[in-house]
Amino acid sequence: MDGWYVDDRCINCDVARQFAPDLIGESQGRSQMLRLPGNDAETRRLYAAVFACPTRSVRPAAGQPDEALDPFPMAVDDGVLICGHNSPHTAGANSYLLMRPSGTAMMIDTPRWRPDLAERYAASGPVTDVLLTHRDHAAHGRRYADHFGARLWIHEGDLDAAPDADQVIRGLEVTEIGEGITAHPVPGHTRGSVLYLADDRYCFSGDSFYWSRTTGDLEVVESVTWYSIEELAVSLARAAGRLRFEWVLPGHGDRHRLAAEEMSQRLLSLAGRTRLLRPREIDFTAVRW
């Protein structure tokens, strides 16, 4: 398509499509341009896709994208910013800044490492903690934690991915991270997968579950479950009854907000559906984004 294109480095991580689903679609296992932006709002969404894409595959034909149109970190809700600048070393996972009433912030998973980006994120508020949801998203965790002077958290099941973590979450019990923030171990996607719940409003679910635009519901990434789909079913059943949140904010897959009661019912339903799944070969192309 004249003016914009997606190059062949695309890894089909869905990130660009999350920000501009009406402009960028999926075809044959990769993103492609559907149409050009028709107004300023659409242009801004396209530039969000440009600067979030981990392979920098969304490109204007005329040359380099305009750095002045980089929107990140960008507000998702009053208390959460999405970092953008997704890293190829985390398979393009999303990362977030959780803002606290004290004016401080916590980073959940990590964007690509660049000192200028770290300064930009810190400008939103002093970052006290870097919370890793699991091993796949541990890249750059130590670099960001050291830059911020923050504590690095991970579960013991994935500790070999961040052996120098400052705080280690253990077992299956809920761990308090800070006022209003708890860590909930959910082994399944990996042995040490954790989700973080904040203020009974935000659920940072890592790769344990996500919102699918294809099905219009919560889903698990059953075709990319490294550890055990059976354990994930047990984890979701255990967590579903005690989690209350409005926003699901995953590492991979889309973000979505619903009333807390509806989200609870959908999570219970997901736990039931996951119990029926059986192990399968890893297949990235089978993810229902």
Buried (B, 14 or more C-beta within 10 A) or exposed (E): EEEBBBEEEBBBBBBBBBBBBEBBBBEEEBBBBBEEBEEEEBBBBBBBBBBBBBBBBBBBEEEEBEEEEBBBBBEBBEBBBBBBBBBBBBBBBBBBBBBBEEEBBBBBBBBBBEEEBBEBBBEBBBBBBBBBBBBBBBBBBBBBBEBBEBBBBBBBBBBEBBEEBBBBBEEBEEBEBBEBBBBBBBBBBBBBBBBBBBBEBBBBBBBBBBBBBEEEBBBBBBBBBBBBBBBBBBBBBBBBEEBBBBBBBBBBBBBBBBEBEEBBEBBBEBBEBBBEBEEEEEEEEEBBB
